[in-house]
Amino acid sequence: MEQTLKITNVLADPTRYYIYQYIVNNHGDVTVQHIADSFNIHPNVARLHLSKLEEIDMLTSEARKTGKGGRPSRLYRLSDKVIQLHFPYRDYQLLSRISIQTMMTLGEQGKQALYDTGKVFGEELVNQQLAMSLLSINSLTFAEKVGMLKNAAAIAGYSPDIQANEEENEIHFRFFNCPFKEVTALEPDMICSMHNSFLSGMFEALFGNVHIVELENMMSDCSTCSYLASVHTLKQKASFTLPYNFIYNYLECTR
């Protein structure tokens, strides 16, 4: 109860909450001065907000030398610890572990069922966005589909960075967090494969025929989960070529 009260008290401050959201979307380390400039507040106030967020394990920090002499700069980033509040208490991670281990006992049939279900849930997530927009999938432009993909990913708990090339029919997307991280640690290959099926369901609901290649994986000590998707219609020739820089980054990550 004491930790719950500390968390709610820290997040009750609107500025502090928006600072946390800013760091989530920043996808990198921030300094006290960075936050002070971004929110037009004094550095001492920014330092207080960051320290409060670190106290409840929502952020972590380290001192790093700048190479310019003087005192090391303190860098803040998102913590890997999970913060959950439930009233009354619920343990959905335990339920997830029980479900996954049950599927594992069914062998290949259980794995396939997990992958198929993941894909269905990915499709449903996008279809819900389509229903809320009151738009037909055929009326959406390429850019609108990419925007809907990003919104659906955010709703699913991802922190996405999506870069699209309509001329090449390619979408490069990265996730800086994994909503399934704690469960993935138990059975990484199985959960990552389910995750890829989930993404395929999202993409196919918007673009139809899609080919996705995984370039980076956080479970392999990479900083992100990174993918390259080649999207095309039935009238287009299905072609897929990985850019050199993506291949290089992938090989560097998996060494």
C-alpha positions in Angstrom: 0.0 0.0 0.0 2.8 2.4 0.8 4.4 1.9 -2.6 1.0 2.4 -4.3 0.5 5.7 -2.5 4.0 6.8 -3.5 3.3 6.0 -7.2 -0.1 7.8 -7.2 1.3 10.8 -5.4 4.2 11.2 -7.9 2.0 10.8 -11.0 -0.7 13.2 -9.6 1.5 16.1 -10.6 0.5 16.9 -14.3 3.9 18.3 -15.3 5.6 15.2 -13.9 3.2 12.9 -15.7 3.8 14.8 -19.0 7.6 14.6 -18.5 7.3 10.8 -18.2 5.2 10.6 -21.4 7.8 12.8 -23.1 10.6 10.4 -22.1 8.5 7.4 -23.3 8.1 9.0 -26.8 11.7 10.3 -26.9 13.2 6.8 -27.4 16.5 7.8 -25.7 18.3 9.3 -22.8 17.5 12.8 -21.6 19.3 15.2 -19.4 18.0 17.7 -16.8 18.7 20.6 -19.1 16.9 18.8 -22.0 13.8 18.5 -19.8 14.1 22.0 -18.5 14.3 23.4 -22.0 11.5 21.2 -23.4 9.1 22.2 -20.6 10.3 25.8 -20.0 11.1 25.2 -16.3 14.1 25.8 -14.1 16.7 23.0 -14.2 16.3 22.5 -10.4 12.6 21.9 -10.9 13.3 19.5 -13.8 15.8 17.6 -11.6 13.2 17.3 -8.8 10.6 15.8 -11.2 13.1 13.3 -12.7 14.3 12.3 -9.2 10.7 11.7 -8.1 10.1 9.4 -11.1 13.3 7.6 -10.4 12.3 7.0 -6.8 9.3 5.0 -7.8 11.3 3.0 -10.4 9.7 4.5 -13.5 13.1 6.0 -14.6 16.7 5.0 -14.0 19.8 7.2 -14.4 23.5 7.1 -14.7 26.3 9.6 -14.7 28.2 9.8 -18.0 31.2 11.9 -19.0 30.6 14.4 -21.8 34.2 14.5 -23.0 34.3 18.3 -22.4 35.6 18.2 -18.9 33.7 19.2 -15.8 31.2 17.1 -13.9 29.7 14.0 -15.6 26.2 14.6 -17.0 23.3 12.5 -15.5 21.3 10.8 -18.1 17.7 9.5 -17.4 15.9 6.8 -19.3 12.9 4.5 -18.8 13.3 1.8 -16.3 12.9 -1.9 -17.2 10.9 -2.5 -14.0 7.1 -3.1 -14.4 4.8 -0.7 -12.4 1.3 -2.0 -12.1 -1.7 -0.7 -10.1 -4.8 -2.8 -9.7 -7.9 -2.1 -7.5 -8.6 -4.8 -6.4 -5.3 -6.6 -6.9 -4.9 -8.7 -10.1 -2.0 -10.8 -11.3 -2.3 -11.0 -15.1 1.4 -11.9 -15.5 0.8 -15.1 -13.5 -2.2 -15.9 -15.7 0.0 -15.3 -18.8 2.6 -17.7 -17.5 0.1 -20.3 -16.8 -1.5 -20.0 -20.2 1.8 -20.1 -22.0 3.1 -23.1 -20.2 -0.2 -24.9 -20.8 0.2 -24.2 -24.6 3.7 -25.6 -24.4 2.5 -28.9 -23.0 0.5 -29.4 -26.2 3.6 -29.4 -28.4 3.6 -28.1 -32.0 -0.2 -28.0 -32.1 -0.3 -25.7 -29.1 2.4 -23.5 -30.6 0.5 -23.2 -33.9 -2.7 -22.3 -32.0 -0.8 -19.6 -30.2 0.5 -18.1 -33.4 -2.9 -18.3 -35.1 -4.6 -16.6 -32.1 -1.9 -13.9 -32.0 -2.6 -13.1 -35.7 -6.4 -12.9 -35.1 -5.9 -10.5 -32.2 -3.7 -8.3 -34.4 -6.4 -8.2 -37.1 -9.0 -7.4 -34.5 -7.0 -4.5 -33.1 -6.8 -2.8 -36.5 -10.5 -3.7 -37.3 -11.5 -1.9 -34.1 -9.7 1.2 -35.2 -11.3 1.0 -38.6 -14.8 0.7 -37.0 -14.1 3.7 -34.8 -13.0 5.8 -37.7 -16.2 4.9 -39.7 -13.9 4.6 -42.8 -13.7 1.9 -45.4 -10.3 0.2 -45.8 -10.5 0.8 -49.5 -10.9 4.5 -49.0 -7.7 4.9 -47.0 -4.5 6.2 -48.5 -1.1 4.6 -47.9 -0.3 7.4 -45.4 -3.6 7.0 -43.6 -3.0 3.2 -43.2 0.4 3.9 -41.8 -1.1 6.4 -39.3 -3.7 3.8 -38.3 -1.0 1.2 -37.8 0.9 3.5 -35.5 -2.2 4.3 -33.5 -3.1 0.6 -33.1 0.5 -0.2 -32.0 0.3 2.5 -29.4 -3.0 1.1 -28.1 -1.3 -2.3 -27.8 1.3 -0.8 -25.5 4.1 -0.3 -28.0 6.3 2.8 -28.3 6.7 2.7 -32.1 8.9 4.5 -34.6 7.5 4.0 -38.1 9.1 5.1 -41.4 7.2 4.4 -44.6 8.2 4.6 -48.3 5.1 4.5 -50.4 7.1 4.4 -53.7 8.9 1.3 -52.6 5.9 -0.1 -50.7 8.1 -0.6 -47.7 7.6 0.2 -44.0 10.4 0.1 -41.5 9.2 0.0 -37.9 10.9 -0.2 -34.6 9.6 -0.9 -31.1 11.5 0.5 -28.1 9.6 -1.5 -25.6 8.1 -5.0 -25.4 4.6 -5.4 -23.8 5.3 -9.1 -23.4 8.8 -8.8 -22.0 8.4 -10.5 -18.7 6.6 -13.5 -20.2 8.9 -13.6 -23.2 11.8 -14.3 -20.9 10.3 -17.7 -20.1 10.0 -18.9 -23.7 11.6 -16.3 -26.0 11.3 -18.2 -29.3 7.7 -19.0 -28.8 6.5 -15.6 -27.6 8.5 -13.7 -30.2 7.0 -15.9 -32.9 3.5 -15.2 -31.5 4.4 -11.5 -31.5 5.4 -11.6 -35.2 2.1 -13.3 -36.0 0.4 -10.5 -34.1 2.2 -7.9 -36.2 1.4 -9.8 -39.4 -2.3 -9.7 -38.4 -2.1 -5.9 -38.0 -0.4 -5.4 -41.3 -2.6 -7.7 -43.3 -5.7 -6.1 -42.0 -4.6 -2.9 -43.5 -2.4 -3.8 -46.5 -3.5 -7.3 -47.5 -0.4 -9.2 -48.8 2.6 -8.4 -46.6 6.1 -9.9 -46.1 7.8 -9.0 -42.8 11.5 -9.6 -42.0 12.8 -9.2 -38.4 16.0 -7.2 -38.3 16.6 -6.7 -34.6 15.3 -8.4 -31.4 15.6 -7.0 -27.9 15.9 -10.6 -26.6 19.2 -10.7 -28.5 20.6 -7.7 -26.6 19.5 -5.2 -29.3 18.1 -1.8 -28.2 14.9 -2.3 -30.2 12.8 -4.8 -32.0 13.1 -3.8 -35.7 11.3 -5.0 -38.8 11.0 -4.3 -42.5 7.6 -4.9 -44.1 7.1 -5.1 -47.9 3.5 -4.4 -48.7 1.8 -5.0 -52.1 -1.5 -5.7 -53.7 -2.3 -8.7 -55.8 -1.9 -6.6 -58.9 1.7 -5.7 -58.0 4.7 -7.9 -58.4 5.7 -9.3 -55.1 9.3 -8.2 -54.7 11.4 -7.7 -51.6 14.9 -6.4 -51.2 16.6 -5.5 -47.9 18.5 -2.2 -48.0 22.2 -2.5 -47.3 22.1 -0.5 -44.1 19.3 -2.7 -42.6 21.4 -5.8 -43.4 24.5 -4.3 -41.8 22.7 -3.3 -38.6 21.1 -6.7 -38.4 24.5 -8.5 -38.7 26.1 -6.2 -36.2 23.3 -6.9 -33.7 23.5 -10.7 -34.0 27.2 -11.1 -33.8 
